[in-house]
Amino acid sequence: MANPYTIVQTQAQTTAAIRLIIPRLEIRQHMEPAIAELMSTLAAQGIAPSGPLFTLHFRLDPDIFDFEVGIPVNTPVVASHRVIGSQLPACRVARTIYRGQYERLGAAWGDFKAQIAADSLPEAAGLWESYVVGPESTLDSTQWQTELNCPVK
């Protein structure tokens, strides 16, 4: 990844989310249904998203993903089925934009975290990615943009 990163202070952000703990290899089987459930719950409650979809990862394990798929909202969601109210944290993050296919996100994270380590920035727990431009906007995957956020101390 050749993209430079910036250090920003985020503010806590109210979200609607579904927490998933799944085998890493099953991500594609679970993401689309979770997004559909999330969006239909928001629509049923008359709540509009206030930002892009994201995934907030709690534990990094080579075999298991423990994360929330969510979306920022200005009005708190009422818990329904798997959808809960949650939030993105207020914290200091290293942030960059990855451009390209989702299949290359793992490599992009590896490159990004290597840059952070090379600059001797100690990482904090959790990380998230926001899907700023994706297949809902354009079928041209070279135009997709994913914002990578790595909390740092």
Backbone as a ProteinNet text record, in pm:
[ID]
protein_1_A
[PRIMARY]
MANPYTIVQTQAQTTAAIRLIIPRLEIRQHMEPAIAELMSTLAAQGIAPSGPLFTLHFRLDPDIFDFEVGIPVNTPVVASHRVIGSQLPACRVARTIYRGQYERLGAAWGDFKAQIAADSLPEAAGLWESYVVGPESTLDSTQWQTELNCPVK
[TERTIARY]
86.1	0	89.8	73.3	153.3	85.9	-40	-113.4	-58.6	-32	11.6	-106.6	-74	-180.7	-173.5	-282.3	-287	-327.6	-297.9	-342.1	-458.1	-571.3	-689.2	-747.6	-817.2	-892.1	-1038.2	-1092.9	-1232.7	-1322.4	-1445.8	-1548	-1634.7	-1689.6	-1780.9	-1896.4	-1937.1	-2040.6	-2145.6	-2270.2	-2380.1	-2399.1	-2418.1	-2434.4	-2545.5	-2588.9	-2671.6	-2582	-2580.8	-2484.4	-2536.2	-2470.8	-2490.4	-2353.3	-2340.6	-2212.5	-2209.8	-2097.5	-2077.1	-1946.6	-1948.6	-1827.1	-1835	-1753.4	-1766.1	-1628.5	-1620.9	-1495.9	-1461.7	-1337.8	-1291.1	-1332.8	-1325.5	-1356.5	-1504.4	-1589.9	-1733.5	-1782.3	-1690.9	-1727.3	-1829.7	-1810.3	-1902.3	-2043	-2053.4	-2184.1	-2263.5	-2194.2	-2260.1	-2278.3	-2190	-2194.5	-2322.2	-2354.2	-2470.9	-2601.3	-2626.9	-2749	-2749.4	-2633.8	-2626.8	-2655.9	-2600	-2625.5	-2773.9	-2831.4	-2973.9	-3060.3	-3029.7	-3106.3	-3090.4	-2970.5	-2942.4	-3022.1	-3016.6	-3084.4	-3236.7	-3288.8	-3434.6	-3482.7	-3402.1	-3438.8	-3440.4	-3340.2	-3338	-3459.8	-3490.3	-3605.1	-3734.1	-3749.8	-3870.8	-3886.3	-3773.2	-3777.3	-3770.7	-3767.5	-3763.8	-3634.6	-3524.6	-3393.5	-3308.1	-3252	-3164.9	-3018.6	-2937.6	-2794.7	-2734.8	-2633.2	-2565.9	-2421.1	-2384.6	-2249.4	-2241.7	-2121.6	-2105.9	-2103.9	-2139	-2125.5	-1982.1	-1966.5	-1833.3	-1830.1	-1710.4	-1690.7	-1591.9	-1628.5	-1546.5	-1499.9	-1369.2	-1312.7	-1262.6	-1305.1	-1268.7	-1148.4	-1136.8	-1029.3	-972	-841.1	-775.4	-720.1	-776.3	-740.5	-732.9	-634.6	-624.5	-742.2	-814	-921.1	-1062.1	-1077	-1208.7	-1218.6	-1330.2	-1360.6	-1460.7	-1427.9	-1515.7	-1534.1	-1651.1	-1668.3	-1814.2	-1835.6	-1967.8	-1969.9	-2077.4	-2106	-2211.1	-2185.9	-2275.7	-2281	-2359.1	-2374.6	-2402	-2338.6	-2366.1	-2510.5	-2567.9	-2703.7	-2707.3	-2798.3	-2816.2	-2921.4	-3008.3	-3113.6	-3082.2	-3077.3	-3048.8	-3151.5	-3103.5	-3189.4	-3244.7	-3365.8	-3423.8	-3380	-3320	-3271.6	-3384.3	-3350	-3447.5	-3374.5	-3412.6	-3345	-3195.2	-3111.2	-2966.4	-2917.2	-2998.6	-2955.6	-2957.4	-2846.1	-2832.1	-2782.2	-2798.7	-2734.7	-2590.6	-2500.8	-2359.4	-2294.2	-2161.2	-2093.8	-1951.8	-1906.7	-1765.6	-1698.1	-1576.3	-1514.3	-1456	-1446.3	-1368.9	-1225.9	-1136.2	-997.2	-906.4	-779.6	-677.4	-650.5	-662	-641.2	-543.4	-473.1	-401.8	-504.6	-516.3	-620.8	-561.6	-604.9	-568.1	-685.8	-676.8	-778.5	-715.2	-777.6	-739.3	-834.1	-778.3	-859.5	-845.7	-959.5	-956	-1051	-1034	-1121.5	-1114	-1225.9	-1231	-1139.4	-1118.8	-1033.2	-889.8	-849.7	-712.9	-705.2	-815.5	-814.6	-716.4	-705.3	-610.1	-468.3	-428.4	-294.2	-279.5	-385.2	-380.7	-361.5	-434.7	-416.3	-273.7	-219.2	-81.9	17.6	3.2	92.2	75.1	-50.2	-81.3	-21.8	-42.9	9.1	162.3	222.2	369.1	420.3	347.1	385.1	375.8	270	250.2	362.4	395.1	503.6	638	662.3	788.1	803.4	691.6	694.1	687	696.9	698.1	573.5	458.2	331.9	272.4	257.3	196.3	47.2	1.3	-140.1	-222.5	-348	-445.9	-542.7	-631.3	-723.9	-827.8	-871.9	-979.4	-932.4	-1003.1	-979	-1105.7	-1121.1	-1240	-1211.6	-1297.9	-1292.5	-1430.4	-1434.6	-1559.8	-1558.2	-1669.2	-1679.1	-1736.4	-1647.3	-1685.3	-1746	-1683.4	-1735.9	-1722.3	-1832.3	-1829.2	-1919.9	-1954.5	-2033.8	-2173.4	-2223	-2353.3	-2343.1	-2219.4	-2197.4	-2146.5	-2060.1	-2000.5	-1956.4	-1969.4	-1922.1	-1772.3	-1711.1	-1567.8	-1491.6	-1438.8	-1373.2	-1247.3	-1191.6	-1075.4	-1116.2	-1246.9	-1298.4	-1343.6	-1348.5	-1392	-1292.3	-1342.7	-1257.8	-1300.2	-1203.7	-1227.4	-1135.9	-1194.7	-1118.7	-1073.8	-942.8	-886	-852.6	-898.9	-878.1	-812.9	-692.2	-618.7	-593.4	-660	-635.4	-488	-433.6	-294.9	-289.7	-185.6	-169.9	-95.5
-117.7	0	122.7	208.1	328.5	448.2	431	543.8	583.4	712.6	757.3	753.3	757.9	763.2	894.5	926.9	1044	996.6	1077	1051	1145.6	1088.7	1169.5	1125.8	1216.9	1187.3	1170.8	1052.3	1029.8	1064.5	1091.6	1113	986.8	957.1	843.3	864.4	757.8	767.5	658.8	698.2	604.8	519.6	390.5	299.1	197.9	136.3	15.8	-95.5	-210.8	-313.5	-453.7	-549.4	-692	-749.3	-813.9	-875.7	-1017.7	-1051.7	-1184.1	-1242	-1367.8	-1443.2	-1565.9	-1564.4	-1665.1	-1709.8	-1827.4	-1866.4	-1766.3	-1728.1	-1628.8	-1665.1	-1791.3	-1834.4	-1823	-1798.6	-1787.9	-1642.9	-1548.4	-1406.3	-1373.7	-1423.2	-1390.8	-1444.7	-1558.5	-1618	-1536.4	-1462.4	-1392.4	-1242	-1180.4	-1034.4	-986.2	-1041	-991.7	-1006.8	-1124	-1134	-1037.2	-1016.5	-923.3	-780.6	-740.4	-606.1	-590.2	-691	-684.4	-672.2	-750.1	-743.6	-607.8	-557.6	-426.2	-317.5	-315.4	-211.6	-223.2	-345.5	-360.2	-319.3	-344.2	-301.8	-149.4	-85.6	61.2	115.8	59.4	106.1	88.8	-25.4	-51.1	47.9	97.9	193.5	338.6	358.3	493.3	567.2	493	551.6	550.9	665.4	675.7	662.1	592.7	588.1	728.6	754.3	884.4	871.1	755	732	596	557.5	431.9	309.6	196.3	68.3	51	-23.6	-49.8	-188.6	-237	-352.4	-310.6	-338.1	-307.5	-440.3	-464	-592.2	-583.8	-682.6	-685.5	-773.9	-882.3	-978.7	-1018.9	-1013.6	-1053.4	-1194.3	-1284.3	-1424.6	-1474	-1554.2	-1598.4	-1683.4	-1746.5	-1837.4	-1786.5	-1694.8	-1648.8	-1496.9	-1449.4	-1306.3	-1280.5	-1188.7	-1142.5	-993.6	-956.1	-819.1	-778.7	-650	-595.6	-544.6	-573.3	-504.6	-402	-276.2	-171.6	-52.8	44	167.6	280.2	396.6	511.3	558.9	602.7	657.6	777.3	868.9	982.8	955.6	857.4	818.3	677.9	655.7	520.5	418.7	302.6	193.9	121.2	69.5	-17.7	-159.6	-230	-365.9	-452.2	-526.6	-612	-729.2	-849.9	-971	-958.2	-958	-947.5	-803.2	-708	-567.7	-505.3	-440.1	-373.2	-231.3	-149.4	-18.3	-35.6	35.4	25.1	159.7	160.4	284	256.3	342.8	346.3	428.8	392	456.6	595.2	672.6	797	756.1	776.4	736.7	800.5	785.7	831.9	717.2	744.3	639	682.8	584.8	601.5	563.8	646.5	626.9	640.8	552.2	560.6	512.1	533	485.3	379.6	263.4	157.9	165.4	157	158.7	24.5	-42	-168.7	-271.8	-394.4	-505.8	-543.8	-591.5	-634.8	-754.9	-836.9	-954.7	-917.2	-795	-750.3	-672.4	-664.4	-589.7	-646.3	-778.2	-839.3	-792.2	-792.1	-745.6	-596.4	-519.3	-374.6	-348.3	-423.4	-408.4	-443.9	-551.2	-591.5	-481.5	-421.2	-311.9	-190.3	-157.8	-42.5	-60.7	-178.2	-203.6	-208.2	-249.5	-247.5	-103.6	-13.2	129.4	185	150.1	197.8	147.5	19	-39.8	24.5	50.6	113.3	252	317.8	450.6	443.7	322.1	298.3	351.2	341.2	379.8	256.7	258.5	142.3	135.8	18.9	-0.4	-19.2	23.1	-2.6	-109.1	-153.8	-261.7	-216.8	-313.1	-290.7	-218.2	-238.7	-164.8	-172.8	-78.4	-84.5	-32.2	-76.7	-30.9	16.5	130.3	187.8	180.1	133.3	110.6	235.1	329.3	462	456.1	382.6	361	212.3	148.9	5.2	-34.6	-163.5	-213.3	-152.9	-93.8	-26.8	103.9	156.6	282.7	262.9	162.2	136.6	-9	-68.2	-205.5	-211.1	-95.7	-87.6	-93.7	-211.8	-230.9	-146	-94.2	-5.3	127.6	157.1	281.1	264.4	141.6	118.1	179.2	237.8	299.9	250.9	197.9	150.8	227.9	292.4	368.4	272.5	260.5	173.3	257	213	285.4	192.5	226.5	146.8	233	205	283.4	274	387.8	394.6	470.4	442.8	508.6	639.1
0	0	0	-96.9	-106.9	-41.6	1.1	56.8	192.7	211.1	343.2	440.2	568.3	666.8	742.1	809.7	896.1	1035.1	1134.9	1271.4	1298.8	1340.8	1371.1	1504.7	1568.3	1690.2	1650.3	1670.3	1635.4	1753.9	1724.4	1825.8	1831.4	1947.5	1957.6	1860.1	1795.4	1693.9	1719.2	1734.3	1755.6	1630.2	1650.1	1537.4	1565	1459.5	1466.6	1414	1481	1444.4	1472.1	1408.1	1434.7	1464.9	1580.3	1615.2	1560.3	1499	1442.2	1494.7	1531.7	1564	1474.8	1369.5	1263.7	1215.5	1154.9	1090.6	979.9	975	877.3	734.6	701.7	565.1	530.2	630.1	605.2	595.2	586.1	586.5	477.6	359	247.8	271.7	340.1	367.1	469.5	555	664.8	642.2	566.4	551.3	483.9	369.4	294.3	373.1	435.1	516	635.9	698.4	812	766.4	653.1	600.8	566.8	502.9	467.3	592.9	696.1	820.8	887.4	888.5	947.5	876.3	744.5	667.8	678.2	680.2	691.3	830.3	932.8	1068.3	1077.1	1019.4	1019.2	944.9	828.4	750.3	829.9	896.9	974.6	1089.8	1141.1	1251.6	1203.2	1071.9	1016.3	1044.5	1053.3	1083.6	957.6	924.8	808	850.7	771.3	800	792.1	874.1	870	824.8	772.5	723.7	657.4	612.8	539.7	631.9	574.2	643.4	691.3	800.7	854.8	916.9	942	1028.5	1136.6	1261.8	1379.2	1437	1430.9	1473	1617.3	1698	1839	1867.2	1794.5	1818.5	1683.5	1673.3	1549.4	1567.5	1494.2	1501.4	1357.7	1325.4	1186.3	1139	1231.4	1191.6	1220.4	1315.4	1359.9	1346.5	1293	1293.3	1405.9	1494	1601.3	1575.7	1522.3	1475.6	1471.6	1455.2	1428	1285.4	1216.3	1090.9	1129.1	1093.7	1139.6	1047.2	1092.3	1016.9	1115.5	1095.7	1183.8	1167.7	1279.3	1280.4	1374.6	1349.8	1440.4	1546.8	1519.2	1612.8	1662.4	1792.6	1841.6	1793	1756	1710.6	1832.6	1819.7	1921.6	1886.8	1982.5	1957.1	1900	1795.3	1727.7	1663.7	1703	1654.5	1681.8	1578.4	1600.6	1603.4	1563.8	1555.1	1694.4	1728.6	1857.5	1836.3	1937.9	1938.1	1983.5	1920.9	1954.8	1925.9	1919	1879.1	1832.5	1742.9	1708.3	1816.7	1856.1	1971.6	1942.6	2050.3	2046.9	2079.6	1986.5	2009.3	1904.2	1927	1832.5	1735.7	1605.1	1505.7	1397.8	1345.6	1218.8	1112.6	1008.6	907.7	767.8	680.6	539.8	455.9	326.7	233	143.7	140.1	47.6	-71.3	-191.2	-313.3	-383.7	-406.6	-478.6	-422	-470.3	-437.5	-290.1	-237.3	-97.7	-72.5	-173.8	-157.7	-121	-147	-116.9	15.1	88.2	214.4	316	323	417	391.3	265.8	229.5	256.4	230.2	256.5	404.9	489.5	634.4	674.6	617.2	649	616.4	499	458.9	549.9	579.6	665	804.2	862.6	996.7	997.5	887.7	877.4	877.8	810.1	812.7	954.5	1024.6	1161.4	1251.4	1238	1318.3	1284.8	1156.2	1115.5	1176.4	1202.3	1264.4	1416.9	1470.9	1616	1686.9	1621.5	1684.4	1752.1	1884.5	1950.2	1921.3	1882.6	1850.7	1977.1	1969.8	2075.9	2024.6	2109.7	2073.7	1972.1	1893.4	1797.6	1673	1565.9	1442.3	1360.7	1268.3	1184.4	1045	954.5	816.6	776.3	709.4	660	508.3	452.9	309.5	242.9	212.8	164.8	25.7	-65.1	-200.2	-228.2	-266.1	-290.9	-403.8	-409.9	-521.8	-530.9	-423.1	-430.1	-507.8	-523.6	-595.1	-736.9	-755.9	-887.3	-894.7	-1011.5	-1030.8	-1057.7	-1082.7	-1109.9	-977.9	-944.8	-815	-798	-905.9	-890.8	-829	-828.9	-770.7	-625.1	-576.5	-439	-341.5	-234.8	-132.3	5.5	77.6	213.4	306.5	404.6	503.8	614.3	633.3	735.3	857.9	976	1101.2	1202.4	1247	1344.4	1467.6	1580.3	1701.4	1743.4	1782.4	1828.7	1960.8	2037.2	2167.4	2153.1
[MASK]
+++++++++++++++++++++++++++++++++++++++++++++++++++++++++++++++++++++++++++++++++++++++++++++++++++++++++++++++++++++++++++++++++++++++++++++++++++++++++

